[in-house]
C-alpha cells in the first residue's frame, strides 16, 4: 500500500516522504524537502513521522532503499571506487560527513 506523509509549515508543504508498505515492511522510496529550510532538517522530521505511522500500521521492518548489499558488490575496492565516483560520502559512526556541520 502506498503512503505519502507530508510535513507542513503554516499550511505550506515543506517535506514529503513516499513509502510503500508490503507484508509488514515499509519501503522508503522517496523523500524531498524545501532546500531553503534544510538547516531545520524537515526531511528528517518527516522521516520520523513516516516511521511512527508505519509502526502504528503494524510495520515490523523498515527498508531504506538504495543502500549497499552483498549482492551489489562484495569488493571493498569496488564499493570505495563507486562511492568516490558518485560524489557521495560514507558516514562513519564517529563523525558525520554532513555539509551542515
N, C-alpha and C positions, 0 to 999 in steps of 0.2 A: 504494500500500500504506500503510495507517495505521501510525503509530509513536507509542508512548507511552513517554516517558522520565521516570522517577521518581527524584527525589533523596530519600534517606532519611538521617535522623539518629537514631542509636540504634534503628534499626528502624522509626521513625515517618516516614511521608511528609511532607516539608516543601515540596516543589515538584514540579510535573509540567509537561511540555510535550506537547502533542498535535499531531503533524505528519502531513502526507500526502506521500508520495513518488510522483512520476509522471514518467516519461520523463527521468530524470536531474535532476529539480528537486525539492527539498524545500520544501513549502509550510508555513510556520509558522502554524498555525491558532489554537492556544490555549496560554496559559502562565498558571500560577497558582502562588502560593506562600503560605506561612503568614505573615500580616502581622506576627505577633509577632517574627519573625526578619528583618524587612526590612533591618535595618542590616548584616546579613551577606550580603545580595544572593543569597539562594538561587535566585531566578528566573534571575539572570544566570549563576550557576554551572550551573544545569540547562540553560540555553540553550546554553552552551559544550559540555556533554556531548552534547546532541542534535546539534549541528553536527558534533562529532567522529564520532558514529555515522553521520550522513548521508554524510559524506565517505568513511568506511570502506566504506559500502554502495555507493559509486560516484556519489553526487550531484556534479554539476559546477556547480550553480546553487542559490541559496537565495532564496526569495521570502518576504519578510516582509509578509504580507497586511495591508491596511489603510492603506498609505502613499499619498501623493499621486501622481497620474499626470496626464499631459497630457490624458487623456480625461475626467478628472473636472472639471477646471477649468483653463483657461489664463489666467484673470484673477488677477493678484496681489491685487486688492481682494477678490475672492470668496474666495480662499484665506485671506486675513487675517481677514476677517469670520467665515468658518466656524470657524477656529481659535479666535478670540476668543469666539464664541458657545458653543462646546462646552466652554469652560473649560480647554482644553488649551494647553500652551505649546510652542513650537517651539524645539528646542535648536539652538544655533549651534556651529560648531567651536571658537570661542574660549572659550565658557563653557557650563555646563550649567544647565538650569532645574530640576534635581532638588531635591526638598524635603529630601533627605538632606544636602545641602551638600557 
